[in-house]
Each structure stands twice: as C-alpha cells, then as structure tokens.
Amino acid sequence: MINRSGQACRQTEKDAGGGNEKINLGCSVKAFGKLVSSNHPGQSLELQANSIAILGTCDPVDYPFKVKKNHPLDYIRQYPHLRARTKSFASLLRIRNAAAMALHSFYQNEGYLWVHSPILTTNNCEELGDLFQVEPESYFQGTSSVDEHTNSRVSFFGLPTYLTVSGQLHAEMLACGMTSVYTFGPTFRAEKSQTRRHLAEFWMFEAESCNYEIMEDLTQVLEKCIKWTLKHLMDNYEEDIYYFHKTFSSQSQADVAIALRKEFVRMTYTEAVKMLKQNDSEFQFKPEWGGDLQSEHERHLVKYCGNAPVFVTDFPRSLKPVYARDNGDSTAATVDLLVPTVGEVAGGSLREERFSILKDRMKRKGFGDQYDWYLDLARFGAMPHGGFGLGFDRYVQYILGLENIRDVIPFPRFVGSCRY
C-alpha cells in the first residue's frame, strides 16, 4: 500500500476496520494514520494506519499487474492505459517531467526565448520522402469541394500540408529577430520503421541562435546543456534513475556519469570513418566515406571513446539538408551527438546564410517558389546562425539506459500501432 508521499503504508486487519479481505493489489484506498520512521530497507517512513477506506475495488483475476513484482517493460508496454500505476512507469514519468523542466530552466537561464512552432506546416524541413499529410475527413471521403478547372479535391489549406518533422525553420525565422530561441514539442515522421529507436510521433527540443558563428559555439552550448541537466537529474532523482539501471538497463549508471566527468569527444566524420575502417570486419554495413553512419557504427564509436558522448562533425554535404552551411569542400558544417545505448541523440548545423550559395543549392535540389520566404532570411539582413535538435525521448532513453524508445513515452505511436 502506498500513501501520497510514495512511502509504504502498513496496516493490520484490525486497523483496516475488519474489511481488509477486500483490499488487493490495484485497489484505490484512502488511509489515515501516523507517519513514523521505518526500519524497512528502501524507505525512510511508513504510515501506521488506524483507518483505511476503499475508494475503488479492483478485480484481482483480470488485473494485469496482480503479482507484486518488477514486470518486464515489454509486458507493461501492452497496457499503456494502466502502466502509470506501476513503479517503473511512475518513475519514468517523474524523470521525463524533470528532464523537460531542466531543459527549460537551462535555456531560460542562458537567455533563450521559448517560442511555439506550428505542428501543421507546408515545409519539408528534413527533405524526407514520406510525411503525414493533413486534410479534413471529408477530403478523403470524397465529399469536399472540387476545383472546377482541375476536377480535383480542394485542399483545406490550399497547399499540401503536413504534420511537422521539425520546428527548425520556424525557429530560424524567429531567431533572426530575437537572437536565441528554442522550441519544444511533438514532431512526426512517416518512415515505416520498427526499430527500437524510432517512433512516428516523438518530442524534439530544438534551439536556434545567432550566437552560433562557428561549430564550437554550438557544441559547447549543447555539451553544457547535457551536463547541466544530467547533474540536476542525478542530484534530485538518483533513486528513480538507480532503480531503472539496476532493474532494466543493460548500461551501467556509471556510463551516464561519464558525461559529467569527461569532456565530450570531438572528431570529424572523416576521422570517424577512418577509425571504423580499421575494424570493418565487425560490421554488417561496411563504413565508406560518403555513406551515412549506421547504428552499429555509432555504438562502436562511443565504445571506442570509453562510453563518453561523441561529437561527429563535418559530414559530407550530400548527406545533409539544403540549409547546412557549406564548408567550401565536399563537407557541410554539421554535427551529430552520439551517446551509449542510443547512438545519435542530437543533430545540428551552422545554417547557410550566404544568399547566392543558398539560392543555388535550393535551385539544384528542386525547391520551388514556396520556399522564397526561406531565401528572404539570407536576402534581408543575413547573419551567421545555427542550431540543433535534441531527441527528447532518446535523451530519456540514454539517461535510463533503456533499449527501446517505446518504454520512455506514455503513448508510443509507430507503424501499425496508434492505440487510444
């Protein structure tokens, strides 16, 4: 039995007024009594109850958590509507809340302005091939208006509109007027992936600043952010974090603490590929310059660096979106942050502010007139700027050392599954 403080509640049949036979795991109760020091391990207080009222009964046969134990995460994942009642998910929700508040606190203290980017957008920020398109139900039922000239259904917004894959471009607009901003909200990708790292709906923390003039400006702020928020969580939620690492994690809690003690490793993409090639017999996908880093490559790089977080910079320009700043060779001023268990947890770049270069690249990539507003950022009062996106769910995954991203979000959405 648990009281509001989360400590154990002890009672006897007499204390419960003779109705104790009706109390079983899953019941909701209200207990009255005296908080006293506890001699039981794992708790400092207990409630010596003198009365207990049953608020809600629970069917002991059908209740999925009727056995009082640490249920495997893949088991409780089957019950998203009930898993907040388990110790593990209650701990997860506390940590998730604290991590979000810590990110807000850090960037507020750094002078960033929290802005709200839209969920509905007409831009394809990451140049992805498959997005979630949004139209009213009547559009798909064939009852919406029809254009008399084209005989096609009229889009609600007048242009193809999607669930956003990133708030970055909107943050860029606002940062060019307010210097430093961040946005925090849900983002959506329609890739049909069933891996432990991917969701169709996930949360992104994205910062954009005109103070990022060189790559080191960006990586220093991101490293400072990770260290500050990790320390806050370790100082205030150590018990919850320890519980996850002890019970569910394949990763040592010491691996997370490494990020607090050591400077993050920095290497270029070219250096990373060279190092991977020395061990290419270990990989299913052979590392080659010009190819994207695979999950197995990312894990190897982190392990090679003693499980410290690793910044990999200056990726081939062909691998990165049009907005990434050209380095003047075959690379772009980009960065990925790799961490244990998860691999890539954040990615960013300096943005291309040189009008002629940006215009030429957008033309060659087939961007139409609907992106003229983005060119205006470089046309009118252009300034160096940059930013990054931190995958919030992956960040929580890293903190707790969990293998599956579906265990760190209350209602996971992925291909073939959108319950509730």
C-alpha positions in Angstrom: 0.0 0.0 0.0 1.3 3.5 -0.8 0.4 6.8 0.6 0.7 10.1 -1.2 4.4 10.5 -0.4 5.2 7.3 -2.1 6.2 5.6 1.1 4.9 2.2 2.3 1.7 2.1 4.3 1.5 -0.7 7.0 -1.8 -1.8 8.4 -3.4 -4.8 10.2 -6.8 -6.3 9.8 -7.9 -4.5 12.9 -6.5 -1.3 11.7 -8.5 -1.7 8.5 -11.7 -2.0 10.3 -12.2 -5.6 9.6 -12.5 -5.1 5.8 -9.0 -6.0 4.9 -10.1 -9.0 3.0 -11.4 -6.7 0.2 -8.1 -5.0 -0.3 -5.9 -6.4 -3.0 -3.3 -5.1 -5.3 -4.8 -2.5 -7.7 -7.4 -1.1 -5.2 -7.6 2.6 -4.6 -7.6 3.4 -0.9 -7.5 6.3 1.5 -5.5 5.7 4.6 -5.4 7.8 7.8 -2.7 7.4 10.5 0.7 8.5 11.7 3.9 8.8 9.7 6.8 7.2 11.6 10.4 6.3 10.9 10.7 2.9 9.1 13.2 0.1 9.7 12.4 -1.5 6.4 15.1 -1.2 3.7 14.4 1.1 0.8 12.1 3.5 2.7 12.6 6.1 5.4 9.0 6.5 6.5 5.9 4.3 6.9 2.3 5.0 7.8 0.9 3.4 10.9 -2.8 3.4 9.7 -5.7 3.5 12.1 -8.3 3.5 9.3 -8.5 2.6 5.6 -11.3 3.4 3.2 -11.6 1.6 -0.1 -12.2 4.1 -2.8 -12.2 1.8 -5.8 -12.1 -2.0 -5.9 -10.0 -4.0 -8.4 -10.7 -7.4 -10.0 -7.8 -9.5 -8.7 -8.2 -12.0 -11.5 -8.1 -9.8 -14.6 -5.8 -7.0 -13.3 -2.7 -7.3 -15.4 -0.3 -6.3 -12.6 -1.8 -8.6 -9.9 1.6 -10.0 -9.0 3.7 -7.5 -7.0 7.0 -7.6 -8.8 9.0 -5.7 -11.4 7.2 -6.6 -14.6 9.3 -6.6 -17.8 9.0 -3.4 -19.7 7.8 -5.1 -22.8 4.9 -6.6 -20.7 3.7 -3.4 -19.2 4.0 -1.8 -22.7 0.9 -3.8 -23.6 -1.1 -1.7 -21.2 -0.5 2.0 -21.9 -3.7 2.9 -20.1 -2.7 1.2 -16.9 1.1 1.3 -16.8 1.3 4.6 -14.9 0.2 2.5 -11.9 3.4 0.5 -11.9 6.5 1.6 -10.0 8.6 1.6 -13.1 6.4 3.8 -15.2 5.7 6.2 -12.3 9.5 6.6 -12.0 9.7 7.2 -15.7 7.1 9.9 -15.7 8.8 11.7 -12.9 12.2 11.6 -14.7 10.6 12.7 -18.0 8.9 15.6 -16.3 12.1 16.6 -14.5 14.2 16.3 -17.7 11.8 18.6 -19.6 11.8 21.2 -16.8 15.6 21.0 -16.6 15.9 21.8 -20.3 13.5 24.7 -20.0 15.5 26.0 -17.0 18.8 25.7 -18.7 17.9 27.7 -21.8 15.9 30.3 -19.9 18.9 30.9 -17.8 21.0 31.2 -21.0 18.8 33.9 -22.3 16.8 31.9 -24.9 13.2 32.7 -25.7 10.7 29.8 -25.7 8.7 30.1 -28.9 5.9 27.9 -30.2 6.4 26.5 -33.7 3.4 25.1 -35.5 2.5 21.4 -35.8 0.8 22.0 -39.2 3.3 23.1 -41.9 3.8 23.2 -45.6 7.6 22.7 -45.4 9.6 19.5 -45.5 12.4 20.6 -43.3 14.5 17.4 -43.3 13.8 16.7 -47.0 12.1 13.4 -46.1 10.3 11.3 -48.7 7.2 10.3 -46.7 5.3 12.7 -44.4 1.9 12.6 -42.8 -0.4 14.8 -44.9 -3.3 16.5 -43.2 -6.8 17.1 -44.7 -10.3 17.1 -43.3 -12.1 13.8 -43.2 -14.4 15.0 -45.9 -11.5 15.3 -48.3 -10.7 11.5 -48.1 -14.4 10.6 -48.2 -14.8 12.5 -51.4 -17.4 15.0 -50.1 -15.2 18.1 -50.1 -15.3 20.8 -52.7 -13.9 20.1 -56.2 -11.8 22.5 -58.3 -13.9 23.2 -61.4 -10.7 23.6 -63.5 -8.7 20.6 -62.4 -11.6 18.4 -61.2 -9.6 17.6 -58.1 -10.4 17.9 -54.4 -9.7 21.3 -52.9 -7.2 21.1 -50.1 -8.3 22.7 -46.9 -5.2 24.9 -46.7 -4.8 25.5 -50.4 -1.4 23.8 -50.3 -0.2 20.3 -49.3 0.1 20.5 -45.5 1.8 18.0 -43.2 2.5 17.2 -39.6 5.8 18.8 -38.9 9.1 16.9 -38.9 10.9 19.7 -37.2 10.3 23.2 -35.9 13.7 24.3 -37.0 12.8 26.5 -40.0 10.2 28.4 -37.9 12.8 28.8 -35.1 15.3 30.2 -37.7 12.8 32.9 -38.7 12.3 34.0 -35.1 16.0 33.7 -34.0 16.9 36.1 -36.8 14.9 38.7 -35.0 15.3 37.6 -31.3 18.9 36.2 -31.4 18.3 33.0 -29.4 15.2 30.9 -29.3 14.1 27.3 -28.6 11.0 25.2 -29.4 9.8 22.1 -27.7 7.0 19.9 -29.0 5.9 16.8 -30.9 7.2 16.0 -34.4 6.2 13.3 -36.8 7.8 11.1 -39.4 6.1 8.5 -41.6 9.0 6.2 -42.1 7.9 2.6 -41.7 10.5 1.6 -39.2 10.0 -1.0 -36.4 13.4 -0.4 -34.8 13.9 0.2 -31.0 15.0 3.8 -31.9 12.1 5.1 -34.0 8.6 6.4 -33.4 6.1 8.0 -35.7 5.4 10.7 -33.1 8.2 11.9 -30.8 9.3 15.0 -29.0 12.0 17.3 -30.1 13.8 20.1 -28.2 15.3 22.5 -30.8 17.5 25.5 -30.2 18.4 28.2 -32.7 20.8 31.1 -32.1 22.7 33.9 -33.9 25.4 33.4 -31.3 26.5 30.2 -33.1 29.0 31.5 -35.5 31.4 28.6 -35.5 30.8 24.9 -34.8 32.5 25.1 -31.4 29.9 27.7 -30.3 27.1 25.1 -31.0 28.9 22.1 -29.5 29.9 24.0 -26.3 26.3 25.0 -25.6 25.0 21.5 -26.3 27.6 19.9 -24.1 26.9 22.4 -21.3 23.2 21.7 -21.6 23.7 17.9 -21.4 26.0 18.1 -18.4 23.8 20.6 -16.5 20.5 18.7 -17.0 22.2 15.4 -16.2 23.6 16.7 -13.0 20.2 18.2 -12.0 18.6 14.8 -12.6 21.3 12.8 -10.8 21.2 15.2 -7.8 17.4 15.1 -7.4 16.2 11.9 -8.9 19.0 9.5 -8.2 16.7 6.9 -6.6 14.5 6.7 -9.7 17.5 6.5 -12.1 19.2 3.9 -10.0 16.1 1.8 -9.9 16.0 1.7 -13.7 19.6 0.9 -14.1 19.5 -1.8 -11.5 16.3 -3.4 -12.8 16.0 -2.9 -16.5 19.2 -1.4 -18.1 22.0 -3.2 -19.9 24.0 0.0 -19.4 25.9 0.9 -16.2 24.8 4.0 -14.4 28.5 4.9 -14.4 28.3 5.3 -18.2 25.9 8.2 -17.7 28.1 9.7 -15.0 31.0 9.7 -17.5 29.3 12.6 -19.3 29.6 14.6 -16.1 33.2 13.9 -15.5 34.7 13.9 -19.0 34.9 16.4 -21.8 32.8 15.2 -24.8 35.0 13.7 -27.5 35.2 15.6 -30.8 36.1 14.0 -34.2 35.3 14.8 -37.8 33.2 12.4 -40.0 36.4 11.7 -42.0 38.3 10.7 -38.8 35.3 8.6 -37.7 35.2 6.7 -41.0 38.9 6.1 -40.9 38.7 4.7 -37.4 35.7 2.5 -38.3 37.6 1.1 -41.4 40.2 -0.2 -39.1 37.6 -2.5 -37.6 35.3 -3.0 -40.6 35.2 -6.8 -40.2 32.9 -6.2 -37.1 30.2 -4.5 -39.1 27.3 -5.7 -41.2 27.4 -2.4 -43.1 30.9 -1.6 -44.2 31.9 2.0 -43.5 32.7 4.1 -46.6 33.3 7.8 -46.9 30.1 9.3 -48.3 27.8 6.9 -46.6 25.7 7.6 -43.5 26.8 6.3 -40.2 24.7 3.2 -39.2 23.6 2.4 -35.7 26.3 -0.2 -35.3 28.9 2.4 -36.4 27.6 4.9 -33.8 27.7 2.3 -31.0 31.3 1.4 -31.9 32.5 5.0 -31.9 31.0 5.6 -28.5 32.5 2.4 -27.1 35.9 3.2 -28.7 35.8 6.6 -26.9 35.3 5.0 -23.5 31.5 5.5 -23.5 31.9 9.2 -23.4 29.5 11.2 -25.6 31.0 11.9 -29.0 30.5 14.8 -31.4 31.0 13.9 -35.0 31.3 16.9 -37.2 31.6 17.9 -40.9 29.6 15.3 -42.7 29.5 15.0 -46.5 27.4 17.8 -47.9 25.3 15.2 -49.9 24.1 13.6 -46.6 22.7 16.8 -45.1 19.7 19.1 -45.8 20.0 22.2 -48.0 20.2 24.6 -45.1 23.5 23.2 -43.7 26.4 25.6 -44.3 28.9 24.7 -47.0 32.4 24.3 -45.7 33.9 25.1 -49.1 34.9 21.5 -49.8 32.7 18.4 -50.0 31.5 18.7 -46.4 29.0 20.8 -44.5 29.2 22.4 -41.0 27.1 19.7 -39.3 27.3 17.7 -36.1 25.7 14.6 -34.6 26.0 13.8 -30.9 26.4 10.1 -30.1 25.8 8.6 -26.7 25.8 5.0 -25.2 22.8 2.7 -25.9 21.0 5.2 -28.1 23.5 6.3 -30.7 22.5 9.7 -32.2 20.7 11.8 -29.6 21.1 15.2 -31.2 22.0 16.7 -34.6 22.6 20.2 -35.8 24.5 22.5 -38.1 25.5 26.0 -38.9 22.9 27.4 -41.3 23.8 28.7 -44.8 23.3 32.5 -44.5 25.1 33.4 -47.8 22.3 34.2 -50.2 23.9 33.2 -53.5 25.1 29.9 -52.3 21.8 29.1 -50.6 19.8 30.1 -53.7 22.0 28.0 -56.0 21.7 24.9 -53.7 17.9 25.2 -53.4 17.6 25.5 -57.2 19.7 22.5 -57.8 17.7 20.5 -55.3 14.4 21.5 -56.9 13.0 23.8 -54.2 10.1 25.8 -55.7 8.8 29.3 -55.1 7.0 28.2 -51.9 10.4 28.5 -50.2 11.2 32.0 -51.2 10.4 33.1 -47.6 13.4 31.0 -46.5 15.7 32.7 -49.0 14.5 36.0 -47.6 16.3 35.1 -44.3 19.5 35.3 -46.3 18.4 38.1 -48.5 17.4 40.6 -45.8 20.0 41.3 -43.1 21.6 37.9 -43.2 23.7 36.9 -40.1 25.6 33.7 -39.1 23.4 31.4 -37.1 23.0 27.7 -36.3 21.0 25.3 -34.2 20.3 21.7 -33.2 17.6 19.3 -32.4 17.7 17.1 -29.3 15.5 14.0 -29.5 13.9 14.2 -26.1 12.6 10.6 -25.9 16.1 9.4 -27.0 17.6 11.6 -24.3 15.4 10.0 -21.6 16.4 6.6 -23.1 20.0 7.4 -22.6 19.6 8.7 -19.1 17.9 5.4 -18.0 19.9 3.1 -20.3 16.8 1.6 -21.9 17.0 -0.3 -25.2 13.5 0.5 -26.5 12.2 4.1 -27.1 8.6 2.9 -26.7 9.4 2.5 -23.0 10.0 6.2 -22.4 6.9 7.8 -23.9 3.4 7.4 -22.4 1.6 6.6 -25.7 4.0 5.3 -28.4 2.9 5.7 -32.0 4.7 3.6 -34.6 3.8 1.9 -37.9 0.9 -0.4 -37.3 0.0 1.0 -33.8 -1.8 4.1 -32.7 -3.9 3.0 -29.7 -6.1 5.4 -27.8 
